Amino acid sequence: MIKKILIELNRDEKKISIKIKVPVEIESFFSELSEDKKTSAKWFKNPELTEAAEFYIAEEKYAEIQNKLSDIGLHTYNDFGDGLIRARAINLAPLRTIGVGSENGITLYSENFENNGIDFEMYVRELGLAIKAIWRDFISKKTLKAVISYEI
């Protein structure tokens, strides 16, 4: 079965929003890693910036994910109060949002999202690659079996 992801960045004058929908297994993965949940003071679920978004937290366990992504050339960081890009590194925190794996996904709004100079295409492309790598290296249950036989 083909799994689909949706990443959509929108700018409406000075406001930027990001909509993300991932397979439920991605959200379950972060939920299982999580030690707790935390409410963001800077990211919101509505354009009026009144309904705070919640995130799964497990800071120490995310280091393994970031190291794996770095090994394949994806530079990332994890900060659910920051912008989306810092020094050409992408912020993975939107993937930890509670509801990102729901039927409609999640849309996040923030005054901290960059509104000048953000490379939307780069962020969407690299976040998509990060999701694929997380799926492949941490979630997929497919196993490979190799057998070598010789005739003598």
Number of C-alpha atoms within 10 A of each C-alpha: 3 4 10 8 14 13 17 14 15 12 13 8 7 10 15 18 21 18 18 23 22 23 19 15 14 19 21 16 15 20 19 11 16 18 13 11 15 14 18 16 15 18 28 21 18 16 15 9 16 11 15 18 24 19 24 22 22 17 12 11 13 17 13 10 17 18 14 18 19 13 10 11 11 19 20 24 18 20 15 25 16 18 19 25 19 14 7 14 15 22 21 22 19 22 24 24 28 21 20 23 21 14 11 13 19 22 23 22 23 23 18 14 22 18 15 7 6 15 13 14 11 13 19 18 11 19 20 16 15 25 18 15 17 18 17 12 13 13 14 10 9 7 5 5 5 5 4 4 6 4 3 3
